[in-house]
Amino acid sequence: MTLETGSRGYTQNLRKFRRYLQGRGVNLRETIVSANAYADVRITVPGLHDDDAIISVINMTDMLDVTGYLDNGGEFATVDIFSTNKGIRFTALKAGTEGNKIYVKAAAAPGNSLPLSVAIGAYDVILGTTGNPGKTAILVSLATNSSGVALTTGENDASLVFAAIIDAQEQMIGDAIVDLALLGDGTTDWTATGPTALTGGTSFKQGPSTAKYVTAFTDPYADGNVRYVARQAGAEGNDITIEYTDGGALAVDVTTEAIVVTYVVGVTTAQDVVDAVNANADAAALVIASLASVDAPDGLVETLAQTNLTGGADPGIQLSAATDSPLAAKSLKVLWLTRDERDEMPAQ
């Protein structure tokens, strides 16, 4: 999203939109937050949830709109097919996990003396398979000789494959799905490969999210693993720690956010630990314990060094800005609709 300060006109339109919603019983939520950093910052917004719809972010310090700083996309999926002079990097044009459903395959065209061509569409349709709903395939059909074998005499150069994929995307009814970059000079022929998925696409989570931890014991204690989930969502859950130490009797002790389970070697099972933790008022106020495998309640546990729960995040928005951005040290007003309010909003 382009990073630029908007106009006062947008703020005026927002007021009209607010009045329109209020007239229909729908209210925008709002709060003031502070931006104290420049690039790729997560700013906490109390009360915001993943399925809420952010309407606007307004720079209250300068009374200008800064909606352009909002980046809710997440990470872009990408993959390198081949390397050096026949390598092409594929990057999903839209951030998020949907990019992980794009696959690239290269194979000799199904016939003799056929030219290089590219087809893009539903995975099962393009590749002639079943059982892959929601996936998209980019099929590079390599130019063949009179015997139906892929040519290696320049007709399948990476630069030509690059151009063919660009052309195929221009012919698509919908939007293009990938950006391309040559990893070398493109002078080497492609050969059969794939199907290979783009990977690494993630969706940004507005939050809040809940911290978790699953013990990772291996044989002979693999059946003794326990899952711990923070009782409250948010970043504070990351401060909770779990520790197992051997002793003469099963016990659970809690100091602030540190949970220490004393177990009996060769006797205490995962189910014993789950029951003990959930029965301890202080521990149960911090976490919910459950079996990692419901089919293995009798698995024995072993010593565990103090380990933090992870993945907890406070509700927030992601702002991406250059290091010379005027965003830092600004007061930002965030306006949003909750899921219920969004669903109730009249159709335009």
C-alpha positions in Angstrom: 0.0 0.0 0.0 1.4 3.4 -1.0 2.6 5.4 2.0 1.2 8.9 1.7 -0.8 11.3 3.9 -4.4 11.7 2.7 -6.6 14.7 2.5 -9.1 16.3 4.8 -11.7 15.5 2.3 -11.5 11.8 3.3 -12.1 12.8 6.9 -15.2 14.7 5.9 -16.5 11.7 4.0 -15.8 9.5 7.0 -18.1 11.7 9.1 -20.9 11.3 6.6 -20.3 7.6 6.6 -20.5 7.5 10.5 -23.8 9.4 10.4 -25.1 7.1 7.8 -24.3 4.1 10.0 -25.6 5.7 13.2 -28.9 6.4 11.4 -29.2 2.6 10.9 -28.2 1.6 14.4 -24.6 0.7 13.6 -21.8 2.5 15.4 -18.1 2.7 14.5 -15.7 1.8 17.3 -12.8 4.1 17.9 -9.7 4.5 20.1 -6.6 6.6 20.1 -3.2 4.9 19.9 0.4 6.1 19.7 2.8 5.3 16.9 6.3 5.4 18.4 8.3 3.6 15.7 8.8 3.8 12.0 9.0 0.6 9.9 6.8 -2.5 10.2 5.4 -1.7 13.6 2.5 -3.4 15.3 0.4 -1.0 17.3 -1.9 -2.3 20.0 -5.6 -1.4 19.6 -7.5 -2.4 22.7 -10.7 -4.4 21.9 -9.8 -5.2 18.2 -10.2 -8.7 16.9 -9.2 -10.6 13.8 -12.6 -10.6 12.3 -13.3 -6.9 12.9 -13.2 -4.5 9.9 -10.9 -1.5 10.2 -12.5 1.5 8.5 -9.8 4.1 8.8 -6.7 5.3 10.6 -6.5 9.1 11.1 -3.4 11.0 12.2 -4.8 13.1 15.0 -1.6 15.0 15.6 -1.7 16.7 12.2 -5.5 16.1 11.6 -4.8 14.2 8.3 -5.8 10.8 7.2 -3.1 8.1 7.2 -5.1 5.2 5.9 -2.3 4.5 3.5 0.0 3.3 6.3 -2.3 0.4 7.1 -1.0 -3.0 6.0 -3.2 -5.9 6.8 -1.9 -8.2 4.1 0.7 -10.4 5.8 3.6 -12.1 4.1 3.9 -13.0 0.4 4.3 -16.6 -0.7 7.3 -17.2 -3.0 9.3 -20.0 -4.6 12.4 -20.2 -6.8 12.2 -22.6 -9.7 15.7 -23.7 -10.7 18.6 -21.4 -10.1 21.3 -19.2 -11.8 20.7 -18.7 -15.5 17.5 -20.7 -15.8 16.0 -19.7 -12.4 12.8 -17.7 -12.0 11.4 -16.4 -8.7 7.7 -16.5 -8.3 6.0 -14.2 -5.8 2.3 -14.1 -5.1 0.9 -10.7 -5.9 -1.5 -10.9 -3.0 -0.1 -11.3 0.5 -1.6 -14.0 2.7 -1.9 -17.8 2.9 -3.8 -18.0 -0.4 -0.4 -17.6 -2.1 0.6 -21.0 -0.7 -2.0 -22.6 -2.9 -0.2 -21.6 -6.2 1.8 -24.4 -7.8 4.3 -24.3 -10.7 5.0 -27.3 -12.9 7.0 -27.7 -16.1 6.7 -30.7 -18.5 7.2 -31.4 -22.2 4.2 -30.3 -24.2 2.0 -33.4 -24.9 2.8 -33.8 -28.5 5.5 -33.6 -31.2 7.0 -30.4 -32.5 4.9 -28.2 -30.2 5.8 -24.7 -29.1 6.4 -23.4 -25.6 3.1 -22.5 -24.0 1.7 -21.7 -20.5 -1.7 -22.5 -19.0 -2.9 -21.1 -15.7 -6.1 -22.2 -13.9 -7.6 -24.5 -11.3 -5.0 -27.1 -10.3 -7.2 -30.2 -11.1 -8.3 -28.8 -14.5 -4.8 -27.7 -15.6 -3.0 -30.8 -14.4 -5.7 -33.4 -14.9 -6.0 -34.5 -11.3 -8.6 -34.6 -8.6 -8.8 -33.7 -4.9 -7.1 -30.3 -5.0 -9.9 -27.8 -4.6 -8.8 -24.2 -4.1 -5.4 -24.7 -5.6 -4.1 -22.9 -8.7 -1.5 -24.3 -11.2 0.9 -22.6 -13.6 1.7 -25.3 -16.2 4.7 -24.6 -18.4 4.5 -26.9 -21.5 8.0 -27.0 -22.9 8.6 -26.8 -26.6 9.2 -30.3 -28.0 11.0 -31.9 -31.0 9.6 -34.2 -33.5 9.8 -37.1 -31.0 7.9 -35.2 -28.3 11.0 -34.6 -26.2 11.5 -31.1 -24.6 14.0 -29.1 -26.6 17.3 -27.9 -25.1 18.4 -25.7 -28.0 17.2 -22.4 -26.8 13.4 -22.7 -27.4 12.8 -23.2 -23.7 15.2 -20.5 -22.3 14.2 -19.2 -18.9 13.7 -15.7 -20.5 11.2 -17.2 -22.9 9.4 -19.1 -20.1 9.3 -15.8 -18.2 7.7 -14.0 -21.1 5.3 -16.8 -21.8 4.0 -16.7 -18.2 3.6 -12.9 -18.3 1.6 -13.3 -21.6 -0.5 -16.0 -20.1 -1.4 -13.8 -17.1 -2.3 -11.0 -19.4 -4.8 -13.3 -21.1 -6.5 -14.3 -17.8 -10.0 -13.1 -17.2 -9.2 -12.5 -13.6 -6.2 -10.7 -12.0 -2.6 -11.9 -12.5 -1.5 -14.1 -9.6 2.3 -13.9 -9.5 5.2 -11.5 -10.0 8.3 -12.9 -11.7 12.0 -12.2 -11.5 14.8 -13.9 -13.4 17.6 -15.2 -11.1 20.2 -14.9 -13.9 20.5 -13.9 -17.5 17.8 -16.4 -18.5 19.8 -18.1 -21.2 19.5 -21.7 -20.0 16.6 -24.0 -21.0 14.0 -25.1 -18.5 13.5 -28.8 -17.9 10.7 -30.8 -16.3 9.9 -29.9 -12.7 7.1 -29.8 -10.1 4.4 -29.3 -9.2 6.1 -27.0 -6.7 4.2 -24.8 -4.3 4.9 -21.2 -3.4 5.4 -21.1 0.3 5.8 -18.6 3.2 2.5 -16.7 2.7 1.0 -15.7 6.0 -2.0 -13.6 6.8 -1.6 -10.7 9.3 -3.5 -11.3 12.5 -5.1 -8.3 14.1 -5.4 -10.3 17.2 -5.7 -10.9 19.9 -4.1 -14.3 19.7 -3.4 -16.8 22.5 0.0 -18.1 23.7 0.5 -21.8 23.5 3.1 -24.5 24.2 3.1 -28.2 23.6 5.9 -30.3 25.3 8.0 -32.1 22.7 9.2 -35.3 24.5 10.5 -38.1 22.3 10.6 -41.8 22.8 10.3 -43.4 25.3 8.3 -40.3 26.5 6.6 -39.3 23.3 3.2 -40.3 24.7 3.7 -38.0 27.7 3.2 -34.7 25.9 0.9 -32.0 27.3 -0.6 -28.9 25.6 -0.7 -25.7 27.5 -2.9 -22.7 26.3 -2.9 -19.4 28.1 -6.2 -18.7 29.8 -6.3 -15.1 28.5 -5.5 -14.1 24.9 -2.8 -11.5 24.4 1.0 -10.9 24.6 1.1 -11.4 28.4 0.6 -15.1 27.8 4.1 -15.3 26.4 5.4 -14.6 29.9 4.0 -17.8 31.3 6.5 -20.6 31.7 6.2 -24.4 32.2 8.9 -26.5 34.0 9.0 -30.1 35.1 11.3 -31.3 37.8 11.5 -34.8 39.4 10.7 -35.3 43.1 9.1 -37.6 45.6 5.5 -36.7 44.9 3.4 -35.0 42.2 2.9 -31.3 42.9 2.2 -28.0 41.1 3.8 -24.7 42.3 3.2 -21.3 40.8 5.3 -18.2 41.3 3.9 -15.2 39.4 3.7 -16.7 35.9 6.1 -19.6 36.4 4.4 -23.0 36.7 6.6 -25.8 38.1 5.4 -29.4 38.0 7.1 -31.8 40.3 6.7 -35.4 39.0 7.7 -38.9 40.1 10.1 -40.6 37.7 8.5 -43.6 36.1 5.2 -43.0 37.7 3.7 -39.6 36.7 1.7 -39.7 33.4 0.6 -36.9 31.1 -3.0 -37.3 32.4 -1.7 -36.9 36.0 0.0 -33.7 35.0 -3.1 -32.4 33.2 -5.3 -33.1 36.2 -2.9 -31.6 38.7 -2.3 -28.4 36.7 -6.0 -27.8 36.1 -6.8 -28.6 39.7 -4.4 -25.9 41.0 -6.2 -22.6 41.2 -3.1 -20.5 40.5 -2.0 -22.6 37.5 -5.6 -22.9 36.2 -5.9 -19.1 36.3 -2.9 -18.9 33.9 -3.3 -21.9 31.5 -5.6 -24.7 30.4 -3.7 -28.1 30.2 -4.8 -30.9 28.0 -3.3 -34.1 26.5 -1.4 -33.6 23.3 -2.6 -37.0 22.2 -6.0 -38.0 23.6 -5.1 -41.6 22.8 -2.1 -41.6 25.1 -3.2 -40.6 28.7 -0.8 -43.1 30.3 2.4 -41.8 28.7 5.1 -41.0 31.2 6.6 -37.5 31.5 10.2 -36.5 32.0 12.2 -33.4 33.1 11.5 -30.2 31.2 13.6 -27.0 31.4 11.7 -23.8 32.0 10.0 -22.9 28.7 7.8 -20.0 27.7 4.4 -20.2 26.0 4.6 -18.4 22.6 2.4 -16.9 20.0 0.4 -14.5 22.2 -0.3 -11.1 20.6 -2.4 -8.1 21.7 -5.0 -6.8 19.4 -3.4 -4.4 16.9 -2.8 -3.1 13.5 0.3 -3.5 11.3 1.7 -0.2 10.0 4.5 -0.3 7.4 6.4 3.0 6.9 9.8 4.1 5.6 12.5 5.2 8.0 11.9 8.9 7.0 8.1 8.6 7.5 6.3 11.2 9.5 4.3 8.5 11.2 6.5 8.2 14.4 5.3 10.0 17.5 1.9 10.6 16.1 -1.5 10.0 17.8 -3.6 7.8 15.6 -7.4 7.4 15.8 -8.4 3.9 14.7 -12.0 3.3 13.6 -13.5 -0.1 13.1 -16.6 -2.2 13.0 -16.9 -5.4 15.1 -17.9 -8.6 13.2 -21.5 -8.3 14.4 -21.7 -4.7 13.5 -20.2 -5.3 10.1 -22.7 -8.1 9.4 -25.5 -5.8 10.3 -24.4 -3.0 8.0 -27.0 -2.4 5.3 -26.0 -3.3 1.8 -24.9 -0.4 -0.4 
